[in-house]
Amino acid sequence: QVHLVESGGGSVQPGGSLRLSCAFSGITASHSCMGWFRQAPGKEREGVAVIRKSSGQTWYGDYVRGRFTISQDNDKNTLSLQMNRLQIGDTAMYYCAAGSGSCYTFFNKPGPGASWGQGTQVTVSS
């Protein structure tokens, strides 16, 4: 069974940084993509960053590109998200997920077969 556990969330001031981690297990070759998604109250879930496991190719959301960096350490079964220059608009619950097929499709619309962690809260406020 696939398990994903996020950690590293917290409260920071605008301009601050956080590093999120996702420890995973049960991932198979069919899980070609892994990524981070977020959802704020009153808003729909959106893709933050996705990485293709085999090649390391990445996709980023328009509002986080240049500020966030996704990385993977498959030997340690860990996915990370370095978040810099955080803004109030980044406040959301952040979820780690694994999916199959096209990573571009996964970024834009995760399918019902995707596996999800429980999430970690990120709050950016003055």
Disulfide bonds with the S-S distance in Angstrom:
Cys22-Cys96 2.13
Cys33-Cys103 2.11
